[in-house]
Amino acid sequence: MKRMTAQALVQSGQARSPLRRVAFTGGFDDLIAGARSGDRAAFSTLMRSHKDDLFRFVRRRVANADAASDIVQEAFVAAWSAMANFDPERSFKTWLHAIALNKCRDAARRAATRRAFWGDCPDGDDLRVADERPSPEAETVSRDELRMLRGALATLPEHLREALMLTAVDGLSQAAASATLGCSVKSLEYRVHRARELLTAEMERSAMPRR
């Protein structure tokens, strides 16, 4: 399979292709087969049909929209590189989510390294509320609540936080979430239960007035 750069993926994803309609008319398996054999047009059609969903998936984990877009492109590049080894019995969407989740982890590690050298960065645009704000006071409350929630989520161990995010935020079924994380459904259930316990305790602790 030929190597495809991020820029090439973006350009090919924007180009029109007669395969575009196949993704929505029952030819998904054909697109998978074509992409696995190295057909860039087939993969570009797959990319177009999944990019919005994948961006939303990543955006819920990454504060900055531009950084989220970069991660989505990195995920597609990684998917293209691994496409020949994709198991067609698996869910393509779940496979993409797993790749994107790993890219989010990589980005988080890079951010942690930067903070270690340069200190904390100012709050990003993820803390901005929607345009129709009821009042400056309500906006302040919303920002504080969101900051508290994000802070509480950040205290969770990574494997617990990801399980909770996939089920409670992304709305994945237990089967899909466990497949994304590569664990059993039973293990996922425990992780979600434990994550909720720890998150509740941390939120209550954060809400207590400081002495």
DRENGUBA-332998 format. One line per 5 residues: their letters; for each residue x, z, y of C-alpha. Coordinates in steps of 0.001 Angstrom, whole numbers, plus 500000, padded with zeros to 6 digits. Each point is the difference from the previous one (the first is absolute). Example, Ala and Ser with C-alpha at 12.3 -4.5 7.8 and 13.67 -1.06 7.14 Angstrom:
AS) 512300 507800 495500  501370 499340 503440 $
//
This chain:
MKRMT) 500000 500000 500000  501321 499060 503428  500658 502809 502432  497509 500218 502874  500894 501736 503251 $
AQALV) 497565 502066 502066  499901 497306 502679  499260 497310 497444  497212 502097 498580  498427 500452 503404 $
QSGQA) 500225 496304 500766  498662 498910 496637  497246 502604 500212  498830 498538 503292  500068 496405 498808 $
RSPLR) 496788 498389 498791  499837 499225 496312  497413 498279 497770  500399 503013 497699  498454 502290 502623 $
RVAFT) 496473 499593 498636  501096 500648 496402  500560 503690 500689  496287 500365 500734  498497 497655 497416 $
GGFDD) 501110 501506 496728  503506 498520 499875  501854 503267 500478  501574 499876 496547  501272 496500 500740 $
LIAGA) 501605 501243 503208  501670 502846 498116  501302 497571 497384  501237 497612 502669  501751 502745 501951 $
RSGDR) 501628 501318 496831  501412 496530 499355  501476 499838 503508  497229 498193 501918  500395 501168 503604 $
AAFST) 496675 498488 501085  498183 502024 497348  501777 503171 501049  499266 499311 503676  496298 499777 499166 $
LMRSH) 500215 503309 498156  501811 501478 502982  497337 498845 502461  497202 501432 497899  501672 503418 499746 $
KDDLF) 501908 500436 503264  497172 501670 501964  499279 502494 497245  503699 500707 499523  500513 500511 503730 $
RFVRR) 497177 502567 500090  501517 501706 496970  503414 500257 501666  498641 500813 503465  498398 503177 498659 $
RVANA) 503494 501155 499095  502086 498651 502872  499575 501099 503600  501056 496787 501700  498086 496734 499550 $
DAASD) 503104 497821 500363  501827 502089 497407  496992 499662 497698  500094 496203 500378  503694 500006 499110 $
IVQEA) 499306 502051 496884  497230 497613 498939  502436 497097 500290  502623 501926 498040  497404 500666 497305 $
FVAAW) 499100 496317 499754  503660 499004 499807  500522 502527 497202  496858 498763 498248  501209 496403 500173 $
SAMAN) 503367 500996 498554  498309 501842 497124  497128 497555 499495  501483 498390 496901  499870 503383 498252 $
FDPER) 496462 500876 501103  497710 500929 497107  496786 497961 500439  498121 502718 498129  500589 502318 502954 $
SFKTW) 498006 500076 503220  501882 497931 502574  498648 502165 502829  501120 503206 498303  503420 498462 499367 $
LHAIA) 500324 499092 503681  498938 503497 501038  502675 501517 497778  502663 497763 501562  498787 500795 503521 $
LNKCR) 499956 503711 499224  503646 499829 498969  500817 498157 503231  498222 502756 501950  502152 502572 498208 $
DAARR) 503130 498041 500897  498909 499838 503645  499305 503742 500027  503473 500705 498648  501563 497765 502652 $
AATRR) 497968 501765 502696  501115 503386 498671  503613 498877 500175  499553 498833 503600  498391 503318 500951 $
AFWGD) 502906 501852 498465  502323 498190 502419  497807 499537 503070  497313 502690 499782  496222 499603 500008 $
CPDGD) 498471 496958 501642  497015 500317 502357  496498 499678 498598  499066 496420 499153  496859 497984 500592 $
DLRVA) 498467 501310 496773  498836 503003 502023  498039 497884 502466  496243 500074 499506  497644 497045 500349 $
DERPS) 499148 498383 503342  496572 501584 500461  501080 503566 500528  497340 502598 500857  502199 501953 502388 $
PEAET) 503617 501015 500659  499197 503401 498488  498597 498462 496827  503005 497703 499803  502320 502984 500181 $
VSRDE) 498110 501734 497195  500097 496864 497848  503715 499595 500573  500631 503645 499157  497902 499810 496840 $
LRMLR) 501722 496808 498903  503414 501464 500726  499082 503113 498005  498765 497915 497065  503090 497788 499996 $
GALAT) 502178 503080 500201  498200 501596 497070  500268 496811 497931  503719 499834 500733  500502 503417 498397 $
LPEHL) 498655 498812 496655  502440 498910 497299  500213 496215 499924  498329 499566 496597  497047 502178 501047 $
REALM) 499620 498381 503413  499977 496500 498524  497375 500911 497412  497739 501441 502687  500520 497065 502362 $
LTAVD) 499221 497412 497332  496732 501647 498965  498710 501679 503169  501287 497605 502667  500400 496644 498248 $
GLSQA) 496906 500558 497881  501622 498864 496747  498440 500946 496696  501891 502454 497837  500960 497156 497671 $
AASAT) 501364 497852 502831  501775 502918 501680  501648 501126 496771  501096 496415 499294  501509 499755 503502 $
LGCSV) 501946 503216 499499  500873 499290 496366  498500 503231 498697  497088 500960 497757  496500 500596 501347 $
KSLEY) 500275 503623 498880  503208 500430 501983  498391 498357 503016  497034 502386 499844  502350 502977 500038 $
RVHRA) 502032 498589 502879  496883 499394 502121  498629 503464 499231  503282 501683 500849  500458 497898 503134 $
RELLT) 496568 501037 501277  500799 503658 499379  503301 499829 501878  498562 497875 502802  497117 502427 500570 $
AEMER) 502366 502962 500067  502343 498265 502449  497143 498940 502297  498687 503566 500060  503458 501329 500732 $
SAMPR) 500523 497495 502812  496626 500861 501546  500798 503717 500181  500855 501213 503516  503681 500675 500477 $
R) 500950 503534 500981 $
//
